[in-house]
Amino acid sequence: MTRTTFLQGIDWAGVLDEKGPRYLQVVRFMERAVADGRLRPGDRLPPQRLLARALGIDFTTVTRAYAEARERHLLHARGALGTFVAAPRFDTTQVVDLGMNLPPPPDGIDLADLLKRGIDQVLTHADAHLLMSYHAGGGSAADRAAGALWLKPMLGKLDEGRIVTCPGAQTALAGLILALTVPDEAILTDALLYPGMITAAAKLGRRLIAVAGDADGMLPDELANAAARENARVLYLNPTLCNPTARTVPATRRLQLADVARLHGLQVIEDDPYWALADDPPLPLARHIPERTYYVATLSKALTPGLRTAYVVSPDAAARGAFLTSLRAVSLMPAPMTTALTTQWIHDGTAAAVLEGVRREARERQRMAAFALSRVDVATQGIHLWLPLPARWTARSLTTAARLDGLAVTPAEAFSLGAPPAEAIRVSLGGVKERVRLKQGLDRLATLLERGETSEASLVV
Protein backbone atom coordinates (compact mmCIF):
# COMPACT_ATOMS: atom_id res chain seq x y z
CA MET A 1 0.00 0.00 0.00
CA THR A 2 1.50 3.34 -1.00
CA ARG A 3 0.62 6.80 0.12
CA THR A 4 -0.60 8.96 -2.74
CA THR A 5 0.86 12.43 -2.80
CA PHE A 6 -0.87 14.49 -5.41
CA LEU A 7 -0.73 18.28 -5.15
CA GLN A 8 -2.32 18.35 -1.74
CA GLY A 9 -0.01 18.39 1.26
CA ILE A 10 3.00 19.68 -0.69
CA ASP A 11 3.51 23.38 -1.37
CA TRP A 12 4.59 23.06 -4.99
CA ALA A 13 4.01 26.79 -5.44
CA GLY A 14 7.49 27.59 -4.10
CA VAL A 15 9.28 25.32 -6.51
CA LEU A 16 10.26 28.00 -9.04
CA ASP A 17 11.72 30.60 -6.69
CA GLU A 18 15.38 29.82 -7.51
CA LYS A 19 17.64 30.78 -10.38
CA GLY A 20 18.69 28.41 -13.11
CA PRO A 21 16.87 26.11 -15.52
CA ARG A 22 13.35 25.42 -14.44
CA TYR A 23 13.64 21.65 -14.75
CA LEU A 24 16.58 21.72 -12.27
CA GLN A 25 14.56 23.92 -9.92
CA VAL A 26 11.92 21.19 -9.87
CA VAL A 27 14.56 18.53 -9.19
CA ARG A 28 16.17 20.51 -6.36
CA PHE A 29 12.75 21.02 -4.82
CA MET A 30 12.21 17.26 -4.87
CA GLU A 31 15.63 16.68 -3.26
CA ARG A 32 14.83 19.10 -0.43
CA ALA A 33 11.36 17.64 0.04
CA VAL A 34 12.83 14.13 0.33
CA ALA A 35 15.55 15.35 2.70
CA ASP A 36 13.14 17.04 5.08
CA GLY A 37 10.49 14.31 4.94
CA ARG A 38 7.79 16.08 3.00
CA LEU A 39 8.23 13.47 0.32
CA ARG A 40 8.87 9.94 1.54
CA PRO A 41 9.72 6.64 -0.17
CA GLY A 42 6.59 5.24 -1.82
CA ASP A 43 4.84 8.61 -2.25
CA ARG A 44 3.30 8.98 -5.69
CA LEU A 45 4.17 12.13 -7.62
CA PRO A 46 1.55 14.13 -9.55
CA PRO A 47 1.10 13.23 -13.20
CA GLN A 48 3.46 15.32 -15.27
CA ARG A 49 0.73 17.22 -17.18
CA LEU A 50 -1.10 18.09 -13.96
CA LEU A 51 2.11 19.37 -12.29
CA ALA A 52 3.02 21.39 -15.42
CA ARG A 53 -0.40 23.01 -15.36
CA ALA A 54 -0.19 23.76 -11.64
CA LEU A 55 3.29 25.31 -11.93
CA GLY A 56 2.52 27.24 -15.10
CA ILE A 57 5.34 25.64 -17.07
CA ASP A 58 5.36 23.51 -20.18
CA PHE A 59 5.01 19.75 -20.14
CA THR A 60 8.49 19.07 -21.59
CA THR A 61 10.12 20.92 -18.67
CA VAL A 62 8.41 18.66 -16.16
CA THR A 63 9.20 15.59 -18.26
CA ARG A 64 12.88 16.58 -18.24
CA ALA A 65 12.77 17.20 -14.48
CA TYR A 66 11.29 13.75 -13.81
CA ALA A 67 13.92 12.14 -16.04
CA GLU A 68 16.72 13.92 -14.19
CA ALA A 69 15.23 12.92 -10.83
CA ARG A 70 15.21 9.29 -11.96
CA GLU A 71 18.86 9.60 -12.96
CA ARG A 72 19.61 10.86 -9.45
CA HIS A 73 17.69 7.88 -8.01
CA LEU A 74 15.11 10.17 -6.43
CA LEU A 75 12.18 8.70 -8.37
CA HIS A 76 11.24 5.47 -10.08
CA ALA A 77 8.50 4.99 -12.67
CA ARG A 78 6.04 2.12 -12.49
CA GLY A 79 4.32 2.44 -15.83
CA ALA A 80 0.60 3.09 -15.67
CA LEU A 81 0.73 3.16 -11.89
CA GLY A 82 2.66 6.43 -11.97
CA THR A 83 5.94 7.83 -10.67
CA PHE A 84 6.99 7.27 -7.06
CA VAL A 85 9.62 8.52 -4.63
CA ALA A 86 12.37 5.90 -4.63
CA ALA A 87 13.66 4.15 -1.53
CA PRO A 88 17.13 5.27 -0.43
CA ARG A 89 19.77 3.76 -2.69
CA PHE A 90 22.61 1.96 -0.94
CA ASP A 91 25.81 0.91 -2.67
CA THR A 92 26.07 -2.78 -1.90
CA THR A 93 29.54 -3.05 -3.44
CA GLN A 94 31.82 -3.18 -0.42
CA VAL A 95 35.41 -2.06 -0.52
CA VAL A 96 37.77 -5.03 -0.58
CA ASP A 97 39.90 -4.25 2.45
CA LEU A 98 43.53 -5.17 1.80
CA GLY A 99 44.66 -2.43 4.17
CA MET A 100 43.66 -3.49 7.69
CA ASN A 101 46.07 -6.02 9.18
CA LEU A 102 44.12 -8.60 11.13
CA PRO A 103 44.01 -12.39 11.15
CA PRO A 104 41.68 -14.12 8.70
CA PRO A 105 38.72 -16.16 9.87
CA PRO A 106 40.21 -19.44 11.12
CA ASP A 107 39.84 -22.31 8.70
CA GLY A 108 37.39 -24.95 9.93
CA ILE A 109 36.48 -23.00 13.08
CA ASP A 110 33.05 -21.59 13.97
CA LEU A 111 34.02 -18.53 15.99
CA ALA A 112 30.41 -17.70 16.85
CA ASP A 113 29.93 -21.11 18.41
CA LEU A 114 33.25 -20.86 20.27
CA LEU A 115 32.25 -17.46 21.63
CA LYS A 116 28.94 -18.76 22.93
CA ARG A 117 30.48 -21.81 24.57
CA GLY A 118 33.43 -19.81 25.93
CA ILE A 119 31.25 -17.16 27.51
CA ASP A 120 29.02 -19.88 29.00
CA GLN A 121 32.11 -21.44 30.56
CA VAL A 122 33.30 -18.09 31.90
CA LEU A 123 29.93 -17.36 33.49
CA THR A 124 29.80 -20.87 34.94
CA HIS A 125 33.16 -20.54 36.67
CA ALA A 126 33.26 -16.82 37.50
CA ASP A 127 31.23 -14.46 39.64
CA ALA A 128 29.31 -12.19 37.25
CA HIS A 129 29.58 -9.31 39.72
CA LEU A 130 33.35 -9.59 39.74
CA LEU A 131 33.42 -9.62 35.95
CA MET A 132 31.66 -6.26 35.98
CA SER A 133 33.90 -4.70 38.64
CA TYR A 134 37.25 -2.94 38.71
CA HIS A 135 40.28 -5.21 38.84
CA ALA A 136 43.86 -4.69 39.79
CA GLY A 137 46.00 -3.92 36.76
CA GLY A 138 48.18 -6.58 35.24
CA GLY A 139 45.70 -9.45 35.35
CA SER A 140 44.76 -12.08 37.92
CA ALA A 141 46.92 -15.08 38.78
CA ALA A 142 44.85 -17.16 36.34
CA ASP A 143 45.32 -14.54 33.62
CA ARG A 144 49.07 -14.47 34.11
CA ALA A 145 49.18 -18.27 34.14
CA ALA A 146 47.35 -18.23 30.81
CA GLY A 147 49.88 -15.73 29.53
CA ALA A 148 52.76 -17.98 30.59
CA LEU A 149 51.12 -20.90 28.78
CA TRP A 150 50.59 -18.86 25.60
CA LEU A 151 54.17 -17.53 25.69
CA LYS A 152 55.88 -20.84 26.42
CA PRO A 153 56.65 -21.65 22.75
CA MET A 154 58.35 -18.25 22.40
CA LEU A 155 60.05 -17.81 25.74
CA GLY A 156 60.06 -21.18 27.49
CA LYS A 157 59.03 -21.55 31.12
CA LEU A 158 58.33 -18.13 32.65
CA ASP A 159 58.04 -16.63 36.09
CA GLU A 160 54.41 -15.50 36.05
CA GLY A 161 55.38 -12.58 38.29
CA ARG A 162 57.05 -10.97 35.26
CA ILE A 163 53.89 -11.00 33.12
CA VAL A 164 51.44 -8.14 32.70
CA THR A 165 48.09 -8.66 30.98
CA CYS A 166 47.28 -5.58 28.90
CA PRO A 167 44.27 -4.33 26.90
CA GLY A 168 46.03 -4.64 23.55
CA ALA A 169 49.53 -4.04 22.23
CA GLN A 170 48.96 -0.37 21.42
CA THR A 171 48.21 0.36 25.06
CA ALA A 172 51.19 -1.73 26.12
CA LEU A 173 53.55 0.18 23.83
CA ALA A 174 52.33 3.53 25.15
CA GLY A 175 52.88 2.31 28.71
CA LEU A 176 56.39 1.11 27.87
CA ILE A 177 57.30 4.42 26.22
CA LEU A 178 56.20 6.23 29.38
CA ALA A 179 58.04 3.80 31.64
CA LEU A 180 61.35 3.66 29.79
CA THR A 181 61.85 7.14 28.33
CA VAL A 182 61.41 10.83 29.04
CA PRO A 183 60.06 13.54 26.71
CA ASP A 184 62.25 14.28 23.68
CA GLU A 185 64.34 11.16 24.25
CA ALA A 186 65.38 9.06 21.26
CA ILE A 187 64.06 5.56 20.60
CA LEU A 188 66.00 3.57 17.99
CA THR A 189 63.92 1.71 15.39
CA ASP A 190 63.92 0.29 11.90
CA ALA A 191 63.25 2.75 9.07
CA LEU A 192 59.89 1.08 8.40
CA LEU A 193 57.78 0.16 11.41
CA TYR A 194 54.34 -0.34 12.91
CA PRO A 195 52.34 2.92 12.48
CA GLY A 196 50.92 2.62 16.01
CA MET A 197 54.42 3.04 17.42
CA ILE A 198 54.96 6.12 15.26
CA THR A 199 51.72 7.64 16.53
CA ALA A 200 52.36 6.79 20.19
CA ALA A 201 55.88 8.21 20.14
CA ALA A 202 54.73 11.41 18.44
CA LYS A 203 51.84 11.98 20.87
CA LEU A 204 54.09 11.31 23.87
CA GLY A 205 56.85 13.58 22.60
CA ARG A 206 59.53 10.98 21.95
CA ARG A 207 61.84 10.93 18.92
CA LEU A 208 62.05 7.83 16.77
CA ILE A 209 65.45 7.44 15.12
CA ALA A 210 65.72 5.13 12.10
CA VAL A 211 68.69 2.77 12.04
CA ALA A 212 69.90 1.56 8.65
CA GLY A 213 69.41 -2.09 7.76
CA ASP A 214 69.67 -4.65 4.99
CA ALA A 215 67.65 -7.65 3.88
CA ASP A 216 68.29 -9.33 7.26
CA GLY A 217 67.15 -6.39 9.34
CA MET A 218 68.85 -3.69 11.36
CA LEU A 219 72.63 -3.54 10.93
CA PRO A 220 74.52 -4.09 14.21
CA ASP A 221 77.23 -1.52 13.44
CA GLU A 222 74.62 1.08 12.54
CA LEU A 223 72.79 0.32 15.77
CA ALA A 224 75.97 0.79 17.79
CA ASN A 225 76.69 4.10 16.05
CA ALA A 226 73.15 5.39 16.58
CA ALA A 227 73.14 4.35 20.24
CA ALA A 228 76.35 6.31 20.87
CA ARG A 229 75.36 9.29 18.76
CA GLU A 230 71.87 9.70 20.24
CA ASN A 231 72.82 8.64 23.78
CA ALA A 232 69.82 6.32 23.41
CA ARG A 233 68.54 3.96 26.07
CA VAL A 234 65.74 2.13 24.22
CA LEU A 235 65.56 0.01 21.07
CA TYR A 236 62.26 -0.97 19.44
CA LEU A 237 62.21 -4.08 17.27
CA ASN A 238 59.53 -6.09 15.45
CA PRO A 239 61.76 -8.98 14.31
CA THR A 240 59.34 -11.71 13.16
CA LEU A 241 57.25 -11.21 10.01
CA CYS A 242 57.85 -7.51 10.50
CA ASN A 243 55.03 -5.07 9.92
CA PRO A 244 55.14 -3.94 7.12
CA THR A 245 57.95 -5.76 5.28
CA ALA A 246 57.04 -9.33 6.37
CA ARG A 247 60.78 -9.87 6.89
CA THR A 248 62.00 -12.13 9.70
CA VAL A 249 65.34 -11.26 11.24
CA PRO A 250 67.48 -14.43 11.18
CA ALA A 251 68.92 -15.97 14.32
CA THR A 252 72.50 -14.82 13.70
CA ARG A 253 71.46 -11.18 13.27
CA ARG A 254 69.34 -11.37 16.43
CA LEU A 255 72.36 -12.51 18.42
CA GLN A 256 74.40 -9.65 16.99
CA LEU A 257 71.75 -7.10 17.89
CA ALA A 258 71.47 -8.58 21.37
CA ASP A 259 75.23 -8.14 21.81
CA VAL A 260 75.02 -4.48 20.79
CA ALA A 261 72.10 -3.90 23.15
CA ARG A 262 74.05 -5.46 26.01
CA LEU A 263 77.23 -3.52 25.21
CA HIS A 264 75.45 -0.15 24.98
CA GLY A 265 73.01 -0.70 27.84
CA LEU A 266 69.92 -0.57 25.63
CA GLN A 267 66.52 -1.64 26.92
CA VAL A 268 64.72 -3.54 24.16
CA ILE A 269 61.00 -3.39 23.38
CA GLU A 270 60.49 -6.56 21.34
CA ASP A 271 57.11 -6.25 19.65
CA ASP A 272 56.42 -9.78 18.38
CA PRO A 273 52.76 -10.15 17.35
CA TYR A 274 53.37 -12.54 14.46
CA TRP A 275 55.76 -15.09 16.00
CA ALA A 276 52.98 -17.66 16.45
CA LEU A 277 52.07 -17.38 12.75
CA ALA A 278 55.60 -18.09 11.46
CA ASP A 279 57.00 -21.49 10.55
CA ASP A 280 60.04 -22.29 12.72
CA PRO A 281 60.84 -18.67 13.65
CA PRO A 282 64.13 -17.87 15.40
CA LEU A 283 64.10 -17.46 19.17
CA PRO A 284 63.08 -13.97 20.32
CA LEU A 285 65.74 -11.58 21.62
CA ALA A 286 64.05 -11.99 24.99
CA ARG A 287 65.51 -15.50 25.12
CA HIS A 288 69.03 -14.11 24.64
CA ILE A 289 68.88 -10.95 26.77
CA PRO A 290 65.87 -11.39 29.09
CA GLU A 291 67.42 -9.03 31.64
CA ARG A 292 66.92 -6.05 29.30
CA THR A 293 63.99 -7.01 27.08
CA TYR A 294 60.30 -6.18 27.36
CA TYR A 295 58.55 -8.76 25.23
CA VAL A 296 55.13 -7.78 23.80
CA ALA A 297 52.81 -10.46 22.38
CA THR A 298 49.29 -9.57 21.34
CA LEU A 299 46.53 -12.02 20.46
CA SER A 300 45.00 -9.47 18.06
CA LYS A 301 47.18 -10.62 15.17
CA ALA A 302 47.26 -14.33 15.97
CA LEU A 303 43.64 -15.00 17.03
CA THR A 304 41.25 -12.05 16.79
CA PRO A 305 41.36 -8.31 17.61
CA GLY A 306 38.11 -8.65 19.54
CA LEU A 307 39.85 -10.23 22.52
CA ARG A 308 41.88 -7.02 23.11
CA THR A 309 44.50 -8.96 25.06
CA ALA A 310 48.27 -8.64 24.99
CA TYR A 311 50.99 -9.89 27.31
CA VAL A 312 54.12 -8.01 28.31
CA VAL A 313 57.00 -9.91 29.89
CA SER A 314 59.26 -7.58 31.88
CA PRO A 315 62.90 -8.30 32.78
CA ASP A 316 62.05 -8.76 36.47
CA ALA A 317 59.45 -7.99 39.13
CA ALA A 318 60.78 -4.47 39.76
CA ALA A 319 60.60 -3.61 36.06
CA ARG A 320 57.09 -5.05 35.96
CA GLY A 321 56.03 -2.74 38.78
CA ALA A 322 57.44 0.34 37.07
CA PHE A 323 55.71 -0.60 33.84
CA LEU A 324 52.38 -1.15 35.62
CA THR A 325 52.59 2.32 37.14
CA SER A 326 52.99 3.88 33.71
CA LEU A 327 50.39 1.60 32.18
CA ARG A 328 47.74 2.86 34.61
CA ALA A 329 48.18 6.34 33.13
CA VAL A 330 46.98 4.90 29.82
CA SER A 331 44.48 2.26 30.91
CA LEU A 332 43.37 1.20 34.37
CA MET A 333 42.79 -2.44 33.46
CA PRO A 334 41.96 -4.87 30.67
CA ALA A 335 38.26 -5.52 30.12
CA PRO A 336 37.50 -8.33 32.61
CA MET A 337 35.02 -10.18 30.39
CA THR A 338 37.26 -10.49 27.33
CA THR A 339 40.29 -11.18 29.49
CA ALA A 340 38.40 -13.98 31.23
CA LEU A 341 37.39 -15.39 27.86
CA THR A 342 41.01 -15.27 26.68
CA THR A 343 42.14 -17.04 29.83
CA GLN A 344 39.42 -19.69 29.42
CA TRP A 345 40.36 -20.29 25.78
CA ILE A 346 44.07 -20.65 26.51
CA HIS A 347 43.55 -23.03 29.43
CA ASP A 348 41.00 -25.26 27.66
CA GLY A 349 42.87 -25.45 24.34
CA THR A 350 40.46 -23.35 22.28
CA ALA A 351 43.10 -20.69 21.63
CA ALA A 352 45.49 -23.29 20.22
CA ALA A 353 42.76 -24.61 17.91
CA VAL A 354 41.88 -21.11 16.69
CA LEU A 355 45.57 -20.34 16.13
CA GLU A 356 45.99 -23.45 13.99
CA GLY A 357 42.90 -22.50 12.00
CA VAL A 358 44.29 -19.01 11.43
CA ARG A 359 47.64 -20.47 10.35
CA ARG A 360 45.94 -22.79 7.84
CA GLU A 361 43.87 -19.98 6.41
CA ALA A 362 46.84 -17.59 6.29
CA ARG A 363 48.89 -20.15 4.35
CA GLU A 364 46.10 -20.57 1.82
CA ARG A 365 45.75 -16.81 1.42
CA GLN A 366 49.47 -16.38 0.94
CA ARG A 367 49.29 -19.03 -1.78
CA MET A 368 46.43 -17.14 -3.44
CA ALA A 369 48.39 -13.88 -3.28
CA ALA A 370 51.51 -15.46 -4.75
CA PHE A 371 49.44 -16.79 -7.66
CA ALA A 372 47.51 -13.56 -8.29
CA LEU A 373 50.40 -11.14 -7.82
CA SER A 374 53.11 -12.59 -9.98
CA ARG A 375 55.46 -9.81 -8.86
CA VAL A 376 55.69 -11.47 -5.45
CA ASP A 377 58.69 -13.75 -5.97
CA VAL A 378 58.28 -15.88 -2.85
CA ALA A 379 55.11 -16.47 -0.87
CA THR A 380 55.76 -15.31 2.66
CA GLN A 381 54.09 -16.37 5.87
CA GLY A 382 51.67 -14.56 8.14
CA ILE A 383 48.83 -12.25 7.27
CA HIS A 384 50.40 -9.56 5.10
CA LEU A 385 52.95 -9.06 2.37
CA TRP A 386 55.15 -6.21 1.17
CA LEU A 387 54.73 -5.38 -2.49
CA PRO A 388 57.37 -3.28 -4.32
CA LEU A 389 55.77 -1.39 -7.19
CA PRO A 390 56.71 -1.20 -10.87
CA ALA A 391 58.37 2.04 -11.93
CA ARG A 392 55.19 3.48 -13.46
CA TRP A 393 53.53 3.63 -10.05
CA THR A 394 54.19 5.55 -6.87
CA ALA A 395 52.75 4.15 -3.65
CA ARG A 396 50.49 7.16 -3.31
CA SER A 397 49.12 7.00 -6.86
CA LEU A 398 48.59 3.25 -6.65
CA THR A 399 46.77 3.64 -3.33
CA THR A 400 44.51 6.29 -4.85
CA ALA A 401 43.85 4.24 -7.97
CA ALA A 402 43.07 1.21 -5.83
CA ARG A 403 40.60 3.19 -3.76
CA LEU A 404 38.81 4.34 -6.91
CA ASP A 405 38.65 0.69 -7.94
CA GLY A 406 37.13 -0.38 -4.62
CA LEU A 407 40.34 -1.62 -2.98
CA ALA A 408 42.03 -0.49 0.22
CA VAL A 409 45.81 -0.91 0.50
CA THR A 410 48.41 0.86 2.65
CA PRO A 411 51.27 2.89 1.12
CA ALA A 412 54.86 2.75 2.36
CA GLU A 413 54.70 6.27 3.74
CA ALA A 414 52.32 5.10 6.51
CA PHE A 415 55.18 3.07 7.98
CA SER A 416 58.08 5.43 7.34
CA LEU A 417 59.86 7.90 9.60
CA GLY A 418 61.09 9.82 6.57
CA ALA A 419 61.08 9.29 2.85
CA PRO A 420 60.23 5.63 2.19
CA PRO A 421 63.26 3.74 0.87
CA ALA A 422 61.21 2.32 -2.00
CA GLU A 423 57.82 2.69 -3.62
CA ALA A 424 55.80 -0.14 -2.11
CA ILE A 425 52.52 -1.03 -0.47
CA ARG A 426 51.52 -3.42 2.27
CA VAL A 427 48.83 -5.88 1.26
CA SER A 428 46.90 -7.38 4.16
CA LEU A 429 45.17 -10.71 3.57
CA GLY A 430 42.97 -11.16 6.63
CA GLY A 431 40.50 -8.29 6.46
CA VAL A 432 38.31 -9.88 3.77
CA LYS A 433 36.15 -12.62 5.22
CA GLU A 434 35.47 -14.69 2.09
CA ARG A 435 38.23 -16.19 -0.05
CA VAL A 436 36.22 -15.48 -3.20
CA ARG A 437 36.13 -11.76 -2.48
CA LEU A 438 39.81 -11.80 -1.53
CA LYS A 439 40.64 -13.40 -4.87
CA GLN A 440 38.59 -10.79 -6.67
CA GLY A 441 40.46 -8.05 -4.82
CA LEU A 442 43.87 -9.56 -5.53
CA ASP A 443 42.98 -9.99 -9.21
CA ARG A 444 41.89 -6.34 -9.40
CA LEU A 445 45.12 -5.27 -7.74
CA ALA A 446 47.11 -7.35 -10.22
CA THR A 447 45.26 -5.68 -13.09
CA LEU A 448 46.08 -2.26 -11.65
CA LEU A 449 49.75 -3.14 -11.36
CA GLU A 450 49.87 -4.19 -15.01
CA ARG A 451 48.24 -1.04 -16.33
CA GLY A 452 50.13 1.16 -18.76
CA GLU A 453 51.79 4.44 -17.82
CA THR A 454 49.59 6.23 -15.29
CA SER A 455 49.36 9.93 -14.62
CA GLU A 456 49.35 10.50 -10.89
CA ALA A 457 47.73 13.89 -11.35
CA SER A 458 44.76 12.25 -13.04
CA LEU A 459 44.12 10.20 -9.91
CA VAL A 460 43.82 13.09 -7.47
CA VAL A 461 40.34 13.21 -5.99
Secondary structure as UniProt FT lines:
FT   TURN            8..9
FT   HELIX           12..16
FT   HELIX           22..35
FT   TURN            36..37
FT   TURN            41..42
FT   HELIX           48..55
FT   HELIX           59..71
FT   TURN            72..73
FT   STRAND          75..77
FT   HELIX           79..81
FT   STRAND          83..85
FT   STRAND          96..97
FT   TURN            107..108
FT   HELIX           111..125
FT   HELIX           128..131
FT   HELIX           141..155
FT   HELIX           160..162
FT   STRAND          163..166
FT   HELIX           169..180
FT   TURN            183..184
FT   STRAND          186..190
FT   HELIX           195..203
FT   TURN            204..205
FT   STRAND          207..211
FT   STRAND          213..214
FT   TURN            215..216
FT   STRAND          217..218
FT   HELIX           220..230
FT   STRAND          234..237
FT   TURN            243..245
FT   HELIX           251..263
FT   TURN            264..265
FT   STRAND          267..271
FT   TURN            273..274
FT   HELIX           275..277
FT   HELIX           285..288
FT   HELIX           290..292
FT   STRAND          293..298
FT   TURN            300..303
FT   HELIX           305..307
FT   STRAND          310..313
FT   HELIX           317..327
FT   TURN            328..330
FT   HELIX           336..348
FT   HELIX           350..372
FT   TURN            374..375
FT   STRAND          384..388
FT   TURN            391..392
FT   HELIX           395..404
FT   TURN            405..406
FT   STRAND          407..408
FT   STRAND          410..411
FT   HELIX           412..415
FT   STRAND          424..428
FT   HELIX           435..449
FT   HELIX           457..459
//
